[in-house]
Amino acid sequence: MHVLKKRRLSAAALLAAAGIAAYGASMISTDVASANVPASPSVNCTASDGKISGRGSTYQTIIMGDWWNDFASDVCGNVADQYSGDPGGTDMGAYNYPSTSAGSGFTGSGNGQKAANCRTDAYAGTDIPYSEAQLNGLDGTPGNSVIGGCSTFPTLPYTPQSSTFPEAADTTSPLMSFPIAGSSVALEINLTAAECGGTLPSIKLTASQVDNIFGGNVANWSSIISSCNEPITRVVREDNSGTTNIFKLYLGRVDNSRTGATCDPSLTWTAANVSPNTDWPSGSGCTPVTSATTSGGPALLSTLESTPGGIGYADLADADASTVSGLIQATVQNAAGTSYTSPASGKGANCTYSSLTLPGFSSSDAVGLNLTDNWGNDNATVNGPTYGSIDHVNATDLGTQYPICGLTFDLVYSGLSAGPSGASAITGLTADQRRTLYSFFTYVLSSTAQEKLSSLYYAALPSLWIPTLQEGFQANF
């Protein structure tokens, strides 16, 4: 364990250290909503050596793509391709770029943690976001085995200027972690009219039915919908997935001990929800489980399309954007038991985060820099009265809206403002890459960026969180 000393850098010191130019100053002193697009893209966006990449959570892939486009529109204007086939195009960054998604093991929340540990990208995404042991590993020696060590990653589009990952000069540094958005996890079902007496049904599921279906206890859809005679197959993620984590948090709240289970009755949802998070109730008397051969929600949906009677899960944005046809999206009974609710509310996610709280007491605590109270602990069982009894990160089964919801987080190492003249957590980042990283997340943690979420099948963070998160990020960068 270590304790991070709180740092309060002035705006001027941050600008000098991170190389933020005149436009960056306006971003520090005011919300991005009041800032004008610079007259010249070179003021804040230098394409030649300033583009950055991130990888990890597929829950945030779609919004990251839109935010990078919006960052160009709202902040710095378009930039030139860095090279032929540049995955960022005229944007300053790319997330879960094509080479990370071409095979298994390169995207998903677990690989976001691994990428952060190995310093392969400027930032990483995760929905888990980490356990206490994982946080200690991420804060520890670069590339340590707690997070799984470092293996060969796909070619990076905008690599830090390093020959190895991590490089010898990369230092131990506390990791910032902060939510950037929320969304729901949609349940998608592959049933046809022919399998259901000639009529395609709408599907309403109680919490108990969801628990028993994914617990492997319900063999045929006729037990749920009398007209549908088709065996049930569970379709799940093959990777260490934050979407899986969110879904299992929900199942744990419904009935963690799986009361009356006939399939693998000794396995609790808490025990099933540990890294690498591919464990599901299985064995004699259980319905079959299948998974895609590659990581990510789109791969799961593609597998579900070819699995008659299958039921799977994906973040709402992936489910909405999918080219997969013929799937039925279930409504699920809310936590209050008053109605069956859709994962979507118009073009936004039908989620509530009003009962969640930021961890700790300061803006630095809010970005995960308090080792006693952060985004990874379950405060209902760990910390006691000093920090309250609320689990900050579990957004499932709350209120009267859709019950399967979660937050998605980004991971950025603190102390990167030291610049390339001195060692830092990612020593190989150029001054322009650091400028881009600082400016982009100042933008993400602004009302301007958050207001875009409701039209993209996501949900904004509570508005009172935004200035605190932005302050914590800036002060510790």
C-alpha positions as CSV (number, residue, x, y, z in Angstrom):
1,M,0.0,0.0,0.0
2,H,1.1,3.5,-0.5
3,V,-0.5,6.9,0.1
4,L,-0.7,9.5,-2.6
5,K,0.2,13.0,-1.5
6,K,-2.4,15.4,-2.7
7,R,-1.0,17.8,-5.4
8,R,-2.6,21.1,-6.2
9,L,-0.8,22.4,-9.3
10,S,-1.7,25.8,-10.6
11,A,-3.1,26.2,-14.1
12,A,0.1,27.9,-15.1
13,A,2.3,25.1,-13.8
14,L,0.1,22.5,-15.6
15,L,0.4,24.5,-18.8
16,A,4.2,24.7,-18.6
17,A,4.6,21.1,-17.6
18,A,2.2,19.5,-20.1
19,G,3.0,21.9,-23.0
20,I,-0.6,23.1,-23.2
21,A,-0.8,26.2,-25.4
22,A,-3.0,29.3,-25.2
23,Y,-6.2,27.4,-26.0
24,G,-5.4,24.9,-23.3
25,A,-5.5,27.7,-20.8
26,S,-9.1,28.5,-21.7
27,M,-10.0,24.9,-21.2
28,I,-8.6,25.0,-17.7
29,S,-10.3,28.2,-16.6
30,T,-13.7,27.6,-18.2
31,D,-15.9,24.7,-19.3
32,V,-15.3,23.6,-22.8
33,A,-18.8,24.7,-23.8
34,S,-17.6,28.3,-23.7
35,A,-14.4,27.8,-25.7
36,N,-14.1,28.5,-29.4
37,V,-12.5,26.2,-31.9
38,P,-9.0,27.5,-32.4
39,A,-8.3,29.4,-35.6
40,S,-5.5,26.9,-36.4
41,P,-5.6,23.2,-35.6
42,S,-1.9,23.4,-34.7
43,V,-2.7,25.4,-31.6
44,N,-3.9,22.3,-29.8
45,C,-3.7,19.4,-32.2
46,T,-0.4,18.5,-33.8
47,A,-1.0,15.5,-36.1
48,S,2.7,14.7,-36.9
49,D,3.5,13.3,-33.4
50,G,0.5,14.2,-31.3
51,K,-2.1,11.5,-32.1
52,I,-2.9,9.0,-29.3
53,S,-4.6,5.7,-29.0
54,G,-6.6,3.8,-26.3
55,R,-8.0,0.3,-26.0
56,G,-10.0,-1.9,-23.7
57,S,-13.7,-1.8,-22.8
58,T,-16.0,-2.4,-25.8
59,Y,-18.8,-0.8,-23.8
60,Q,-17.3,2.6,-24.7
61,T,-16.1,1.9,-28.3
62,I,-18.9,3.7,-30.0
63,I,-19.0,6.8,-27.8
64,M,-15.2,7.1,-28.0
65,G,-15.4,7.1,-31.8
66,D,-18.0,9.9,-31.6
67,W,-16.1,11.9,-29.0
68,W,-13.0,11.9,-31.1
69,N,-15.0,13.2,-34.0
70,D,-16.6,15.8,-31.7
71,F,-13.3,16.8,-30.2
72,A,-12.2,17.7,-33.8
73,S,-15.5,19.7,-34.3
74,D,-15.7,21.4,-30.9
75,V,-12.0,21.9,-30.0
76,C,-9.3,21.7,-32.6
77,G,-10.6,21.1,-36.1
78,N,-9.6,18.3,-38.4
79,V,-6.0,17.2,-38.9
80,A,-4.2,15.4,-41.7
81,D,-3.9,11.6,-41.8
82,Q,-0.6,10.6,-40.2
83,Y,0.0,7.8,-42.7
84,S,-1.9,5.8,-45.3
85,G,-4.6,3.9,-43.6
86,D,-4.5,6.1,-40.4
87,P,-7.3,4.6,-38.2
88,G,-7.9,8.0,-36.7
89,G,-8.4,9.6,-40.1
90,T,-8.7,13.4,-39.5
91,D,-9.2,12.9,-35.8
92,M,-6.5,13.2,-33.1
93,G,-7.1,9.7,-31.6
94,A,-8.4,6.2,-32.1
95,Y,-9.9,3.8,-29.7
96,N,-10.1,0.0,-30.1
97,Y,-8.6,0.6,-33.6
98,P,-8.9,-2.2,-36.2
99,S,-5.7,-4.1,-35.3
100,T,-6.9,-4.5,-31.7
101,S,-10.1,-6.0,-32.8
102,A,-8.8,-8.3,-35.5
103,G,-8.2,-11.2,-33.1
104,S,-8.9,-12.5,-29.6
105,G,-7.3,-11.0,-26.6
106,F,-6.7,-7.4,-27.5
107,T,-9.9,-5.6,-26.5
108,G,-12.3,-5.8,-23.5
109,S,-11.9,-4.4,-20.0
110,G,-9.3,-7.0,-18.9
111,N,-7.1,-6.1,-21.9
112,G,-7.6,-2.4,-21.1
113,Q,-6.1,-3.0,-17.7
114,K,-3.3,-5.0,-19.2
115,A,-2.6,-2.2,-21.8
116,A,-2.4,0.3,-19.0
117,N,0.0,-1.9,-17.0
118,C,2.2,-2.5,-20.1
119,R,2.1,1.2,-21.2
120,T,1.1,0.4,-24.8
121,D,-1.4,3.2,-25.2
122,A,-1.9,6.7,-23.8
123,Y,-5.1,5.6,-22.0
124,A,-7.2,2.5,-21.4
125,G,-10.9,1.7,-20.9
126,T,-12.5,-0.6,-18.4
127,D,-16.0,-1.2,-17.0
128,I,-14.8,-3.4,-14.0
129,P,-12.9,-1.1,-13.2
130,Y,-10.6,-3.1,-11.0
131,S,-10.3,-5.1,-7.8
132,E,-8.2,-3.8,-4.9
133,A,-5.5,-6.3,-5.8
134,Q,-5.6,-5.1,-9.4
135,L,-5.4,-1.5,-8.4
136,N,-2.2,-2.2,-6.4
137,G,-0.8,-4.0,-9.4
138,L,-1.7,-1.1,-11.8
139,D,-0.1,1.3,-9.3
140,G,3.0,-1.0,-9.1
141,T,6.0,-1.8,-11.2
142,P,5.1,-1.4,-14.9
143,G,4.4,-4.8,-16.6
144,N,4.0,-6.7,-13.3
145,S,2.3,-10.1,-13.3
146,V,-0.7,-9.0,-11.1
147,I,-2.4,-7.8,-14.2
148,G,-1.1,-10.7,-16.3
149,G,2.3,-9.5,-17.5
150,C,3.0,-8.2,-21.0
151,S,2.7,-10.2,-24.2
152,T,2.8,-9.2,-27.9
153,F,0.1,-6.7,-28.8
154,P,-1.0,-5.7,-32.3
155,T,0.8,-2.9,-34.1
156,L,-0.1,0.4,-32.5
157,P,-1.2,3.3,-34.7
158,Y,0.3,6.1,-32.4
159,T,2.7,4.3,-30.2
160,P,4.6,6.0,-27.4
161,Q,8.1,6.6,-28.6
162,S,9.3,3.3,-27.0
163,S,11.1,0.2,-28.3
164,T,9.6,-2.1,-25.7
165,F,6.3,-2.0,-23.6
166,P,6.9,-1.1,-20.9
167,E,10.2,0.6,-21.4
168,A,12.9,0.6,-18.8
169,A,12.5,4.3,-18.0
170,D,8.7,4.0,-17.3
171,T,8.1,4.7,-13.6
172,T,5.7,3.5,-10.9
173,S,2.9,6.0,-10.6
174,P,-0.6,6.1,-9.1
175,L,-3.3,5.4,-11.7
176,M,-6.3,7.8,-12.2
177,S,-9.6,6.1,-12.8
178,F,-12.8,7.9,-13.6
179,P,-16.2,7.3,-15.1
180,I,-16.9,8.8,-18.5
181,A,-20.4,7.6,-19.3
182,G,-23.0,5.1,-18.5
183,S,-25.1,2.7,-20.5
184,S,-27.4,-0.3,-20.2
185,V,-26.8,-4.0,-21.0
186,A,-29.4,-5.2,-23.4
187,L,-30.6,-8.9,-23.5
188,E,-31.0,-10.1,-27.0
189,I,-32.8,-13.3,-28.0
190,N,-32.8,-15.4,-31.2
191,L,-36.4,-16.7,-31.6
192,T,-38.4,-16.7,-34.8
193,A,-42.1,-16.7,-35.5
194,A,-41.9,-20.3,-36.7
195,E,-40.5,-21.4,-33.3
196,C,-43.3,-19.5,-31.5
197,G,-46.6,-20.7,-33.1
198,G,-46.4,-18.4,-36.1
199,T,-46.2,-15.1,-34.1
200,L,-43.0,-13.3,-33.1
201,P,-43.5,-12.5,-29.4
202,S,-42.4,-9.5,-27.4
203,I,-40.5,-10.8,-24.4
204,K,-40.8,-9.6,-20.8
205,L,-38.5,-11.1,-18.2
206,T,-38.7,-10.9,-14.5
207,A,-35.5,-10.7,-12.5
208,S,-36.0,-14.3,-11.4
209,Q,-36.4,-15.5,-15.0
210,V,-33.2,-13.7,-16.0
211,D,-31.3,-15.2,-13.1
212,N,-32.6,-18.7,-13.9
213,I,-32.0,-18.5,-17.6
214,F,-28.4,-17.4,-17.3
215,G,-27.9,-19.7,-14.3
216,G,-28.6,-22.6,-16.7
217,N,-31.8,-23.8,-15.0
218,V,-34.4,-23.2,-17.8
219,A,-34.1,-25.7,-20.6
220,N,-36.7,-24.4,-23.1
221,W,-38.3,-21.1,-24.0
222,S,-41.7,-22.7,-23.5
223,S,-41.1,-22.3,-19.7
224,I,-41.0,-18.5,-20.2
225,I,-43.3,-18.1,-23.3
226,S,-45.8,-21.0,-23.7
227,S,-46.0,-20.6,-27.5
228,C,-42.2,-20.9,-28.1
229,N,-40.8,-24.4,-28.3
230,E,-37.0,-24.0,-28.6
231,P,-34.2,-25.1,-26.4
232,I,-32.3,-22.3,-24.7
233,T,-28.5,-21.7,-25.3
234,R,-26.6,-19.1,-23.3
235,V,-24.3,-17.0,-25.5
236,V,-21.6,-15.2,-23.5
237,R,-18.4,-13.2,-23.9
238,E,-15.2,-15.1,-24.4
239,D,-13.0,-12.3,-23.0
240,N,-12.4,-10.7,-19.6
241,S,-15.4,-8.4,-20.2
242,G,-16.6,-5.4,-18.2
243,T,-20.1,-5.9,-19.8
244,T,-20.1,-9.4,-18.3
245,N,-19.0,-7.9,-14.9
246,I,-22.0,-5.4,-15.0
247,F,-24.4,-8.2,-15.9
248,K,-23.2,-10.5,-13.1
249,L,-23.4,-7.6,-10.6
250,Y,-27.0,-7.5,-11.5
251,L,-27.5,-11.2,-11.2
252,G,-25.7,-11.0,-7.8
253,R,-28.2,-8.5,-6.6
254,V,-31.1,-10.5,-7.8
255,D,-30.1,-13.7,-6.0
256,N,-26.4,-14.2,-5.4
257,S,-26.7,-17.6,-3.8
258,R,-28.9,-18.8,-6.8
259,T,-31.6,-20.2,-4.5
260,G,-33.1,-23.5,-5.7
261,A,-30.7,-23.8,-8.6
262,T,-30.5,-27.3,-10.2
263,C,-27.6,-26.3,-12.4
264,D,-24.2,-26.1,-10.6
265,P,-26.0,-25.0,-7.4
266,S,-22.9,-24.4,-5.3
267,L,-21.6,-21.5,-7.6
268,T,-22.6,-18.1,-6.5
269,W,-22.7,-15.1,-8.9
270,T,-20.0,-13.4,-6.8
271,A,-17.7,-16.5,-7.2
272,A,-18.5,-16.5,-11.0
273,N,-17.6,-12.8,-11.3
274,V,-13.8,-12.9,-11.0
275,S,-11.1,-12.4,-13.5
276,P,-10.9,-13.7,-16.3
277,N,-14.7,-13.7,-15.8
278,T,-15.6,-16.5,-18.2
279,D,-17.1,-18.7,-15.6
280,W,-20.9,-19.6,-15.8
281,P,-22.9,-22.3,-14.1
282,S,-22.3,-25.4,-16.0
283,G,-22.2,-29.2,-15.9
284,S,-24.9,-31.9,-15.6
285,G,-28.4,-30.7,-16.0
286,C,-27.4,-27.2,-17.3
287,T,-28.3,-25.6,-20.5
288,P,-25.4,-25.2,-23.0
289,V,-23.1,-22.2,-23.0
290,T,-21.4,-20.9,-26.1
291,S,-19.2,-17.9,-26.9
292,A,-17.7,-16.0,-29.8
293,T,-14.2,-16.8,-30.8
294,T,-13.1,-13.2,-30.6
295,S,-13.6,-10.4,-28.0
296,G,-16.3,-7.8,-27.9
297,G,-20.0,-7.3,-28.0
298,P,-20.3,-7.3,-31.8
299,A,-18.7,-10.8,-32.0
300,L,-21.2,-12.0,-29.3
301,L,-24.1,-10.7,-31.3
302,S,-22.8,-12.3,-34.5
303,T,-22.6,-15.7,-32.7
304,L,-26.1,-15.2,-31.3
305,E,-27.4,-14.6,-34.8
306,S,-26.4,-18.2,-35.7
307,T,-27.6,-19.8,-32.4
308,P,-31.4,-20.7,-32.6
309,G,-32.9,-20.2,-29.1
310,G,-29.9,-18.3,-28.0
311,I,-29.9,-15.5,-25.5
312,G,-27.0,-13.1,-25.0
313,Y,-26.1,-9.7,-23.7
314,A,-24.4,-6.6,-25.1
315,D,-24.1,-2.9,-24.3
316,L,-27.0,-1.0,-25.8
317,A,-24.9,1.0,-28.2
318,D,-23.5,-2.2,-29.7
319,A,-26.9,-3.8,-29.8
320,D,-28.4,-0.8,-31.6
321,A,-25.5,-0.4,-34.0
322,S,-25.3,-4.1,-34.9
323,T,-26.0,-5.4,-38.4
324,V,-27.3,-8.6,-36.9
325,S,-30.9,-9.1,-37.8
326,G,-33.8,-11.1,-36.3
327,L,-33.0,-10.6,-32.6
328,I,-35.7,-9.7,-30.0
329,Q,-34.7,-7.2,-27.3
330,A,-36.2,-8.1,-24.0
331,T,-37.8,-5.7,-21.5
332,V,-36.9,-6.5,-17.9
333,Q,-38.8,-5.9,-14.7
334,N,-37.4,-2.9,-12.8
335,A,-36.0,-3.1,-9.2
336,A,-39.3,-1.7,-7.8
337,G,-41.3,-4.4,-9.5
338,T,-43.7,-1.8,-11.0
339,S,-43.1,-2.3,-14.7
340,Y,-41.1,-4.0,-17.5
341,T,-38.6,-1.5,-18.8
342,S,-36.6,-1.1,-22.0
343,P,-32.8,-0.7,-22.0
344,A,-33.4,2.4,-24.1
345,S,-35.2,5.7,-23.5
346,G,-35.5,7.3,-26.9
347,K,-31.9,7.4,-28.2
348,G,-30.4,7.3,-24.7
349,A,-29.8,4.5,-22.1
350,N,-32.7,4.1,-19.7
351,C,-30.5,4.2,-16.6
352,T,-30.4,6.1,-13.3
353,Y,-27.2,6.9,-11.4
354,S,-28.8,9.2,-8.8
355,S,-28.0,7.0,-5.8
356,L,-24.3,6.5,-6.6
357,T,-21.7,8.8,-5.1
358,L,-18.2,9.8,-5.9
359,P,-15.6,8.1,-3.7
360,G,-13.8,9.9,-1.0
361,F,-13.9,13.6,-0.2
362,S,-11.8,15.4,-2.7
363,S,-11.4,15.8,-6.5
364,S,-8.3,13.6,-6.3
365,D,-10.3,10.9,-4.5
366,A,-13.0,11.2,-7.2
367,V,-10.5,10.1,-9.9
368,G,-9.5,7.0,-7.9
369,L,-6.4,8.2,-6.0
370,N,-7.7,7.3,-2.5
371,L,-6.5,3.7,-1.8
372,T,-9.1,3.3,1.0
373,D,-12.1,4.6,-0.9
374,N,-12.1,4.4,-4.7
375,W,-14.0,3.0,-7.6
376,G,-13.0,-0.6,-6.9
377,N,-14.1,-1.2,-3.4
378,D,-17.5,-2.4,-2.2
379,N,-18.1,0.0,0.6
380,A,-21.1,-1.9,1.8
381,T,-18.7,-4.5,3.2
382,V,-15.2,-3.0,3.3
383,N,-15.0,0.5,4.8
384,G,-17.7,1.1,7.3
385,P,-19.0,4.4,8.6
386,T,-16.1,6.7,7.7
387,Y,-16.7,6.4,4.0
388,G,-20.4,5.4,4.1
389,S,-22.1,2.2,2.9
390,I,-22.6,2.9,-0.8
391,D,-20.9,0.8,-3.4
392,H,-20.0,3.6,-5.8
393,V,-19.7,1.5,-9.0
394,N,-22.6,-0.9,-8.9
395,A,-25.4,0.8,-10.9
396,T,-27.6,-2.3,-11.3
397,D,-31.1,-2.8,-10.0
398,L,-31.7,0.9,-8.9
399,G,-35.0,2.7,-8.9
400,T,-37.8,2.4,-11.5
401,Q,-35.7,2.5,-14.7
402,Y,-33.9,-0.4,-16.5
403,P,-32.2,-2.6,-14.0
404,I,-29.1,-3.7,-15.9
405,C,-26.9,-0.6,-16.1
406,G,-23.3,0.2,-15.6
407,L,-20.6,2.9,-15.8
408,T,-17.6,2.8,-18.1
409,F,-14.2,4.2,-16.9
410,D,-11.0,5.4,-18.4
411,L,-7.5,4.8,-16.9
412,V,-4.8,7.5,-17.2
413,Y,-1.6,7.6,-15.2
414,S,-1.0,10.6,-12.9
415,G,2.1,12.7,-13.3
416,L,2.3,12.6,-17.1
417,S,2.7,16.4,-17.0
418,A,6.4,15.8,-16.2
419,G,6.8,15.7,-19.9
420,P,9.3,13.8,-22.1
421,S,12.3,15.6,-20.5
422,G,11.9,13.4,-17.4
423,A,10.7,9.9,-16.7
424,S,7.1,9.2,-16.1
425,A,4.6,6.4,-16.1
426,I,4.7,6.5,-20.0
427,T,8.0,8.1,-20.7
428,G,7.7,7.6,-24.4
429,L,4.7,10.0,-24.9
430,T,5.7,13.1,-26.8
431,A,4.9,16.6,-25.6
432,D,2.2,16.8,-28.3
433,Q,0.7,13.4,-27.3
434,R,0.5,14.6,-23.6
435,R,-1.1,17.8,-24.8
436,T,-3.7,15.8,-26.8
437,L,-4.4,13.4,-23.8
438,Y,-4.8,16.3,-21.4
439,S,-7.1,18.3,-23.8
440,F,-9.2,15.3,-24.8
441,F,-10.1,14.2,-21.3
442,T,-10.7,17.8,-20.2
443,Y,-13.2,17.7,-23.1
444,V,-14.7,14.3,-22.2
445,L,-15.2,15.5,-18.6
446,S,-17.2,18.6,-19.7
447,S,-20.9,19.3,-20.1
448,T,-20.4,19.7,-23.8
449,A,-19.3,16.1,-24.3
450,Q,-21.7,14.7,-21.7
451,E,-24.7,16.3,-23.4
452,K,-24.0,14.2,-26.5
453,L,-24.5,10.9,-24.8
454,S,-28.3,10.8,-24.7
455,S,-28.5,10.6,-28.5
456,L,-26.0,7.8,-28.8
457,Y,-27.6,5.1,-26.6
458,Y,-25.5,6.1,-23.5
459,A,-26.4,8.1,-20.4
460,A,-24.6,11.1,-19.0
461,L,-22.9,11.1,-15.6
462,P,-24.7,13.0,-12.8
463,S,-24.1,16.7,-13.6
464,L,-22.7,17.5,-10.2
465,W,-19.9,15.0,-10.8
466,I,-18.5,16.7,-13.9
467,P,-16.6,19.7,-12.4
468,T,-15.1,17.5,-9.6
469,L,-13.9,14.8,-12.0
470,Q,-12.5,17.4,-14.4
471,E,-10.7,19.2,-11.5
472,G,-9.3,15.9,-10.2
473,F,-8.0,14.8,-13.6
474,Q,-6.3,18.2,-14.4
475,A,-4.8,18.5,-10.9
476,N,-3.1,15.1,-11.1
477,F,-2.1,14.9,-14.7
